[in-house]
Amino acid sequence: MKDQAQQALDTAAAQGATYADARVMDIRQRYLSTKNGQAGQVRDSHSLGIGIRVIADGAWGFASTQDLSRPSIDAAAAQAVEIARASALCKKRNVRLAPEGKAIDHWEAACKVDPFTIPVSTCLDLLLKVDAELRKVKGVTLAEAALDFRKIDQVFLSSEGSEIRQVKTQTGAGFVATSFSGNEIQRRSYPNSFGGQYQTRGYELVEELDLLGHAPEIAEQAVALHQCDQCPAGEKDIILGSSQLGLQIHESIGHPIELDRVLGDEANFAGMSFLTLDKLGKLKYASDIVNVVADATVLHGPGLGTFAYDDEGVAAQCTPIIQNGLFAGYLTSRESAASIGQPRSSGAMRADGWNRIPLIRMTNVSLLPGKGKLEDLIADTNDGIYLETNRSWSIDDRRYNFQFGTEIGWEIKHGKKTRMLKNPSYGGITTEFWNSCDAICGLEEWVLWGTPNCGKGQPMQTMGTGHGASPARFRKVKVGVAYQGN
């Protein structure tokens, strides 16, 4: 892999590139699912190729190939330079990169049990047992379960002398119980919706989640929701469970801090950002207790946004995003950092495959924990609603106005969880919402959630991101009913 990457750099230089980098990526994925007692999908894929990025005549060019023969790599490198020169004909300015020292390193993410050593039959047996347990509960009409494994072996070389190899394994697991009754559909997911929980770990994550042990409770909740009262509408204090808060962070903090959105360089998928440059260091984004970081380092945890170096060879960093409520930082690339006068990239450039150019992507954008347990926070809430597990979301193209629906809610009265509520939703304006946060639970409640399906760019790239959060309370939030049922 190193030899092919070096060949690409040599050819690009010979063609006149003033900068070049090459990523050789070897990606293996296995996905298994079941649906109502039957195997759904069982697929194993393998992808190997090289992506070559260059600067020539002051503009970017990119080309890729899955043929790693010498003639094919030479042709792709020459094509990247040709594309750069064509791009230079309509450039507004020359590309400038924030300085970055060369790195020579080899990093492998921790993985106790390689999931690809677990027989497919063993995985399907677990999923079918979970499926059967869900369907034991009368009223469950659809049971679905899935396991998702990915292994990425990547070599990065740059014309500045960096030589980096990174190997990481990612694991995802979860299930859903759906209940149809009349004209209403209710569903409950574990441990999270949209695929479950994902982390940069091995099969040990599956074992720790205990899917089978949680199946009965989740199935019973899905059926019980039909008999519950609708979520009351009005202004309420709300407590968001950590997984729901993870998505709230993703949509209303993670995306708007991507500097390419702010600068207008990226708007094709999900729009731009309200966080214009004049707001940096001045905007009161949230209440004083709110501290958010974008942290790709191993110390933060095994998130989907954890790595040693990004796809520009910039070392993983912890970047303050919100400090004591004040907007403090962006996610940047070497080019965007230089364009606003910052001395170094925050190390947030990633591509979802060898045939895609790197984009600014979220790493692990996390809310730092406060103090106390969830039960203590509920006991301290007189009249409110506890909301758990995302069901739907909507947010405008500048990430300012939003509405989220969750799978389930519980009314809180005089410090106790009382009746279960169905079809709850809440909405607001990003900065008003985060400024209403007056309590965040402690480290014992903090979970680093994985979002495996974040889309960006055109053609769209799907990237995994991480979001750590403890349950938190927000005062006087507009709540209502997301779905009108029986």
Summary of the structure (lengths in Angstrom):
residues: 486
radius of gyration: 23.5
end to end distance: 58.9
largest distance: 73.5
contacts: 1833
relative contact order: 0.15
helix: 25%
strand: 41%
